Amino acid sequence: MREKLNFYIDGKWVAPTKPRTHDVINPANEEPCGRISLGTAEDVNKAVAAAKKAFETFSQTSIDERKALLDKIIAIYQRRLPEMAETISMEMGAPLPLANAAQAPAGLGYLMDARKQLDDFKFEYDYGKGRRILKEPIGVVGMITPWNWPQNQICAKVGPALAAGCTMVLKPSELAPLNAVLFAEILEEAGVPAGVFNLVNGDGPGVGAALSAHPDVDMMSFTGSTRAGTAVMEACAKGIKKVALELGGKSPNIILDDADLKKAVAGGMLHMAQNTGQSCNAPSRMLAPKSKYEEVVAIAAAAANSVKVQAPDQAEPGAIGPLANANQFQKVQGLIQKGIDEGARVAAGGVGRPDGFNRGYYVRPTVFADVNNNMTIAREEIFGPVLCIIPYESEEEAIKIANDTPYGLAAYVAGPEERARKVARKLRAGNIHINGAWGGMGTPFGGYKQSGLGREGGHFGLEEFLEVKAAAGWGEQA
């Protein structure tokens, strides 16, 4: 049991204004593995005041000073990487191989990317004669992050915010907060100036709402559900503050009729199952040509049946662990049953825990066939290892089905490259993956439509935390 009852405010670990504890549950055994405090609006007020005060000086630091600070953070993060991976695995259920290979390093990658941007990003430049463009830190940033890829999302915000010269208050998910406490310890050890980074644990009503509505918060950066993102945006509207949102997805995966079926279909299912399906950009709707539909279903079902479900601390590479929490377990089980009730065919998996598990939030990798795009399982983000396979007659119909969703975070296409490129241009999504290709560090990440606003990563991510000032009469007149 790890007790982390204090918040990190103004460079110190401080007790909450009102004691209220919350148990962190290990999803592998449904038992408490940690305990935190849940904050209140008073704690938010203290943290925001510290960030506002620190902004006066941190916003004026040089690029070289911010480079040196990020270098220190990166070095300490690297040293504590195994500890970070173990913490994430324990509190949200990621198998240790995944936590070590992806979950913890994802955060490090965003920090390194933010540091890299400072080597050539132009914060000032001339725009014709006598005009100067100045890009300046936006101010105090409120950050709310989720439980599914916790360090990925924390560092995707904190890294570029520090690089920009902003100060910040972070509210991580109360369901997986221990990694955020460890991250605060890393920043403290690196010598981040007091008030620049503040951590207040809590739930949405107690801390998230207060942070979003606070008049001294200049920007909110939120990752989570579209429903919660809407609430953040509504709160920010009253203060006309900037909002960056990374929300849900229901990403299509178009298998063209001349694709390498075995590679594309099996790869798509295994990708869907990674992180137990708890990724907002997971390829959850597989669109298959009617002429090869049953072959696609058979390959996907075989791939799903090959996925091992194992305890996180005993997992082999490629295995999946439990879902991250009880609410998610109930939601996924309910949506699997909903698919059955609405007439979809279970080709693999189904409701209930896998064989050998009678506790823990484990689910069966599931494939649904005979799905149409109006079914609940094709419309709603399930956030579990559940694949829906939808038939299509023509390429045009596949594109129409792919775009028939309120989301637009990612889309996938498998087939000959030139043809796949033509399809990619017609897909309404922020990230397109052709034949399994994945963007490297610095690739902008974000979505169209209800999948959000803004981008994370590269110079796009740094731009989110900057204001643009145009100064006329700067030097030689036009």
C-alpha positions in Angstrom: 0.0 0.0 0.0 1.5 3.3 -1.1 0.2 6.3 0.8 0.6 9.6 -1.1 -1.8 11.9 0.7 -0.1 15.3 0.0 -0.3 17.6 -3.0 2.7 19.3 -4.7 2.0 23.0 -4.5 4.5 25.9 -4.8 7.5 23.6 -4.6 6.4 21.8 -1.4 4.4 18.7 -0.5 1.4 20.0 1.4 -1.6 18.4 3.2 -5.0 18.9 1.6 -7.2 21.6 2.9 -9.8 19.0 3.9 -8.9 15.4 4.6 -10.6 13.0 2.3 -8.9 9.8 1.2 -9.4 7.7 -1.8 -8.2 4.1 -2.3 -6.4 3.3 -5.6 -7.5 -0.2 -6.7 -5.2 -2.7 -8.4 -7.4 -4.0 -11.3 -5.6 -7.3 -11.3 -6.9 -8.3 -7.9 -9.5 -5.7 -7.1 -7.6 -4.8 -3.9 -6.2 -1.4 -2.7 -2.6 -0.7 -3.8 -2.4 2.9 -2.8 -4.2 5.8 -1.1 -4.4 9.5 -2.1 -6.3 12.5 -1.0 -9.1 14.1 -3.0 -8.7 17.8 -3.2 -11.2 20.7 -3.2 -11.6 24.1 -4.8 -9.5 25.5 -2.0 -6.6 23.3 -3.0 -7.0 24.4 -6.6 -7.0 28.1 -5.5 -3.7 27.6 -3.8 -2.1 25.8 -6.7 -3.3 28.3 -9.3 -2.1 31.2 -7.1 1.4 29.6 -7.0 1.4 29.0 -10.7 0.3 32.6 -11.4 3.0 34.0 -9.2 5.7 31.7 -10.8 4.6 32.7 -14.3 6.0 36.2 -13.7 9.5 34.9 -13.7 9.4 31.6 -15.5 7.8 33.2 -18.6 10.9 35.3 -18.8 13.4 32.5 -18.7 15.7 32.0 -21.7 15.5 29.1 -24.2 18.8 27.8 -22.9 17.5 27.8 -19.3 14.4 25.8 -20.3 16.6 23.4 -22.3 18.8 22.8 -19.3 15.7 22.2 -17.1 14.2 19.7 -19.6 17.6 17.9 -19.8 17.6 17.4 -16.1 14.0 16.1 -16.1 14.8 13.7 -18.9 17.9 12.3 -17.1 16.0 11.7 -13.9 13.0 10.2 -15.7 15.3 7.8 -17.5 16.8 6.7 -14.2 13.4 6.1 -12.7 11.9 4.5 -15.8 11.6 1.0 -14.2 9.9 2.4 -11.2 7.5 4.3 -13.4 6.6 1.2 -15.4 6.0 -0.8 -12.3 3.8 1.9 -10.8 1.7 2.2 -14.0 1.3 -1.6 -14.2 0.2 -1.9 -10.6 -2.4 0.9 -10.7 -4.0 0.6 -14.2 -3.2 -3.0 -15.1 -0.8 -2.7 -18.1 1.2 -5.9 -18.5 4.8 -5.3 -17.3 6.3 -5.9 -20.8 3.9 -3.2 -22.2 4.6 -0.8 -19.3 8.3 -1.2 -19.7 8.3 -1.0 -23.5 5.6 1.6 -24.2 3.6 3.0 -21.2 6.5 4.6 -19.3 8.8 5.4 -22.3 5.9 7.2 -24.0 6.1 9.9 -21.4 9.9 10.1 -21.9 9.4 10.4 -25.6 7.2 13.5 -25.2 9.7 15.1 -22.9 12.5 14.5 -25.4 10.4 15.8 -28.2 9.6 19.0 -26.3 13.4 19.4 -25.6 14.1 18.9 -29.3 11.7 21.6 -30.4 13.7 24.2 -28.5 16.7 23.6 -30.8 15.1 25.2 -33.8 11.7 26.6 -32.8 11.4 30.3 -33.7 9.8 32.2 -30.9 10.5 35.5 -32.7 10.8 36.4 -36.4 10.3 39.2 -38.8 7.3 39.3 -41.0 8.1 41.8 -43.6 9.6 45.2 -42.9 9.0 46.8 -39.6 6.9 43.9 -38.3 7.9 41.4 -35.7 6.0 38.2 -34.7 6.5 37.3 -31.0 5.3 33.9 -29.7 4.9 34.0 -25.9 3.7 31.6 -23.2 0.0 31.7 -22.8 0.1 31.7 -19.0 -1.2 29.3 -16.3 -2.4 26.0 -17.8 -4.8 23.7 -16.2 -4.2 20.0 -17.1 -6.6 17.1 -16.7 -5.2 13.7 -17.8 -6.7 10.1 -18.0 -5.8 6.7 -16.7 -5.3 4.7 -19.9 -1.9 6.1 -21.0 -1.2 8.2 -18.0 2.4 9.3 -18.5 2.0 9.6 -22.2 -0.7 12.2 -21.7 0.9 14.0 -18.7 4.2 14.5 -20.6 2.4 15.4 -23.8 1.2 18.5 -21.9 3.9 19.2 -19.3 6.8 18.9 -21.7 5.7 21.5 -24.3 4.2 23.7 -21.6 7.6 23.9 -19.8 9.3 24.4 -23.2 7.0 27.3 -23.9 7.5 29.0 -20.5 4.1 28.3 -19.0 3.3 27.3 -15.5 0.7 24.7 -14.7 -1.6 22.8 -12.4 -2.1 19.1 -13.1 -5.1 16.9 -12.0 -4.4 13.3 -13.0 -7.1 10.7 -13.0 -7.9 9.6 -9.4 -8.1 6.1 -10.7 -4.3 6.0 -11.6 -2.7 8.9 -9.8 0.5 7.3 -8.3 2.5 7.6 -11.5 1.7 11.4 -11.4 3.0 11.7 -7.9 6.2 9.9 -9.0 6.4 12.4 -11.9 6.1 15.3 -9.5 9.0 13.8 -7.5 11.0 13.7 -10.7 10.3 17.4 -11.4 11.1 18.3 -7.8 14.5 16.5 -8.0 15.2 18.3 -11.3 14.9 21.6 -9.7 11.7 22.9 -11.4 11.2 26.3 -9.8 8.5 26.5 -7.1 5.0 27.1 -8.5 5.9 26.2 -12.1 4.4 22.7 -11.8 1.7 21.9 -9.2 -0.2 18.7 -8.6 -3.6 18.4 -7.0 -5.2 15.0 -6.9 -9.0 14.8 -7.0 -12.1 13.9 -8.9 -13.9 15.8 -11.7 -16.5 17.5 -9.6 -14.1 18.4 -6.8 -11.0 19.5 -8.6 -11.5 19.3 -12.4 -14.5 21.6 -12.4 -12.8 24.2 -10.2 -9.7 24.2 -12.3 -11.6 24.6 -15.6 -13.7 27.5 -14.2 -10.9 29.3 -12.4 -10.5 32.9 -13.5 -6.7 32.8 -13.2 -6.3 29.8 -15.5 -5.5 31.0 -19.0 -5.8 27.6 -20.8 -7.2 24.1 -20.2 -5.6 21.1 -21.7 -7.8 18.0 -21.3 -7.6 14.4 -22.4 -10.5 12.1 -21.7 -14.0 11.3 -22.8 -16.0 13.5 -25.2 -18.7 14.0 -22.5 -16.2 15.3 -19.9 -14.4 17.4 -22.6 -17.7 19.1 -23.3 -18.0 20.0 -19.6 -14.5 21.4 -19.6 -15.2 23.5 -22.7 -18.5 24.8 -21.3 -16.7 25.9 -18.1 -13.9 27.6 -20.1 -16.4 29.4 -22.3 -17.4 31.8 -19.5 -13.8 33.0 -19.2 -13.1 32.9 -23.0 -10.0 30.8 -22.2 -8.2 28.6 -24.7 -9.1 24.9 -24.7 -7.1 21.9 -26.1 -9.0 18.7 -26.1 -7.9 15.1 -26.9 -11.1 13.1 -26.7 -12.6 9.8 -27.9 -12.5 7.8 -31.1 -14.2 5.1 -33.1 -11.5 4.6 -35.6 -12.2 2.8 -38.9 -9.7 0.3 -40.4 -10.5 -0.2 -44.1 -9.2 -3.5 -45.5 -9.1 -3.0 -49.3 -10.0 -6.0 -51.4 -6.4 -6.2 -52.7 -4.7 -6.0 -49.3 -2.6 -8.7 -47.8 -5.5 -10.1 -45.8 -3.7 -12.2 -43.2 -1.2 -9.5 -42.3 -3.7 -6.6 -42.3 -6.6 -8.4 -40.5 -4.5 -10.2 -37.9 -2.4 -7.0 -37.4 -5.6 -4.9 -37.0 -7.1 -7.2 -34.4 -3.8 -7.4 -32.4 -3.5 -3.7 -32.5 -7.1 -3.4 -31.3 -6.3 -5.6 -28.3 -3.1 -3.7 -27.3 -3.4 -2.1 -23.8 -6.6 -4.2 -23.5 -8.3 -2.0 -26.1 -7.9 1.1 -23.9 -6.6 3.5 -26.5 -8.6 6.3 -28.0 -7.1 5.7 -31.4 -7.6 2.0 -31.5 -8.8 0.6 -34.8 -12.1 -0.6 -33.5 -14.2 -0.8 -36.7 -12.8 -3.1 -39.3 -14.4 -2.5 -42.7 -14.1 -5.6 -44.9 -15.0 -6.2 -48.6 -18.1 -8.4 -48.9 -16.4 -10.6 -51.4 -13.9 -11.7 -48.7 -15.9 -11.0 -45.6 -16.0 -14.5 -44.1 -12.3 -14.9 -44.7 -11.7 -11.6 -42.8 -13.9 -12.7 -39.9 -12.0 -16.1 -39.6 -8.6 -14.4 -39.6 -9.7 -11.8 -37.0 -11.3 -14.5 -34.8 -8.1 -16.6 -34.9 -6.0 -13.6 -34.0 -8.3 -12.8 -31.1 -8.2 -16.4 -29.8 -4.4 -16.2 -29.9 -4.2 -13.3 -27.5 -3.2 -14.4 -24.0 -4.8 -12.8 -21.0 -2.4 -12.8 -18.1 -1.8 -11.1 -14.8 0.3 -7.9 -15.3 3.2 -9.0 -13.2 3.4 -12.4 -14.9 2.5 -11.4 -18.5 4.5 -12.4 -21.6 5.1 -9.9 -24.4 1.9 -9.5 -26.4 -0.4 -10.6 -23.6 -3.1 -8.3 -22.3 -4.0 -7.6 -18.7 -7.2 -6.5 -17.0 -9.2 -3.4 -17.8 -8.1 -0.5 -15.6 -11.1 -0.2 -13.3 -14.5 -1.5 -12.2 -16.5 1.0 -14.1 -14.7 0.2 -17.3 -15.2 -3.5 -16.8 -19.0 -3.1 -16.3 -19.2 -0.8 -19.4 -17.3 -3.2 -21.7 -19.3 -6.2 -20.5 -22.5 -4.2 -21.0 -21.6 -3.2 -24.5 -20.6 -6.8 -25.5 -24.0 -7.9 -24.3 -25.6 -5.0 -26.2 -23.9 -6.2 -29.4 -25.4 -9.7 -28.9 -28.8 -8.2 -28.2 -28.8 -6.1 -31.3 -28.0 -9.1 -33.5 -24.2 -9.1 -34.1 -22.5 -12.5 -34.4 -19.9 -13.4 -31.8 -17.0 -14.8 -33.8 -14.6 -14.9 -30.8 -14.8 -14.0 -27.1 -18.0 -12.7 -25.6 -19.3 -11.8 -22.2 -17.6 -12.9 -18.9 -14.1 -13.3 -17.7 -11.6 -15.5 -19.6 -11.1 -19.0 -18.3 -8.9 -19.1 -15.2 -10.0 -15.8 -13.8 -12.7 -15.3 -11.1 -11.6 -11.9 -9.9 -9.8 -8.9 -11.5 -11.2 -6.8 -14.4 -10.2 -9.3 -17.1 -12.2 -9.6 -20.3 -12.2 -11.8 -23.3 -10.8 -10.5 -26.6 -13.9 -10.3 -28.7 -14.7 -10.1 -32.4 -18.2 -9.2 -33.7 -19.3 -10.1 -37.2 -22.4 -9.1 -39.1 -22.2 -5.6 -37.7 -23.8 -2.6 -39.3 -22.7 1.0 -38.6 -25.9 1.9 -36.9 -25.4 -0.7 -34.0 -24.5 0.6 -30.6 -21.1 -1.2 -30.7 -20.3 0.5 -34.0 -21.2 4.0 -32.7 -20.0 4.1 -29.1 -16.4 3.9 -28.0 -16.2 0.6 -26.1 -12.6 1.0 -24.8 -11.9 -2.7 -24.5 -10.5 -5.4 -26.8 -13.6 -5.6 -28.9 -13.5 -5.5 -32.7 -16.5 -4.9 -34.9 -16.3 -6.1 -38.5 -18.6 -4.2 -41.0 -19.0 -5.3 -44.6 -18.9 -2.9 -47.6 -19.6 -3.3 -51.3 -17.3 -0.7 -52.9 -14.4 1.6 -52.0 -16.8 4.6 -52.0 -19.1 2.8 -49.5 -16.1 2.0 -47.3 -15.1 5.6 -47.1 -18.7 6.7 -46.4 -19.0 4.2 -43.5 -15.6 5.2 -42.2 -16.6 8.8 -42.0 -20.0 8.1 -40.6 -19.1 8.7 -37.0 -19.1 11.7 -34.7 -15.4 11.0 -34.0 -12.3 11.6 -36.2 -9.2 10.8 -34.2 -7.5 8.1 -36.4 -8.2 5.9 -39.4 -6.4 3.0 -40.9 -6.1 1.7 -44.5 -4.6 -1.5 -45.7 -3.8 -2.1 -49.4 -1.5 -1.1 -52.3 0.1 2.2 -51.3 -1.0 4.4 -54.1 -4.6 3.3 -53.7 -4.4 3.6 -50.0 -3.1 7.1 -50.3 -6.2 8.1 -52.4 -8.5 6.6 -49.7 -6.5 8.4 -46.9 -7.1 11.8 -48.4 -10.9 11.2 -48.1 -10.9 10.1 -44.5 -12.0 12.7 -41.9 -9.5 12.0 -39.2 -6.4 13.6 -37.6 -4.1 10.6 -38.0 -4.0 8.2 -40.9 -2.1 4.9 -40.7 -1.3 3.2 -44.1 -0.5 -0.5 -43.9 0.3 -0.4 -40.2 2.7 2.5 -40.4 3.1 4.6 -37.3 4.2 8.2 -36.9 7.5 8.9 -35.1 8.3 11.4 -32.4 7.0 14.8 -33.2 4.1 13.7 -35.4 1.1 15.8 -34.5 -1.6 13.8 -32.6 -5.2 15.0 -32.4 -8.6 14.7 -34.1 -11.4 16.1 -36.2 -15.0 16.6 -35.1 -15.8 15.3 -31.5 -12.4 13.8 -31.1 -11.1 17.2 -30.0 -9.3 20.5 -30.6 -5.6 21.1 -31.1 -2.6 18.8 -31.5 0.0 17.3 -29.3 3.6 16.5 -30.4 6.3 18.4 -32.4 6.1 22.1 -33.0 2.3 21.7 -33.3 2.2 20.7 -29.6 4.4 23.6 -28.6 2.3 26.1 -30.5 -0.7 25.1 -28.4 0.8 26.8 -25.3 1.8 30.0 -27.1 0.1 33.3 -27.8 1.0 35.2 -31.0 1.8 38.9 -30.7 2.3 41.1 -33.8 4.5 44.1 -33.2 4.5 46.9 -35.8 7.2 49.5 -36.0 9.9 47.0 -35.0 13.1 48.2 -36.6 13.0 49.5 -40.1 9.6 50.8 -41.1 7.7 49.3 -44.1 
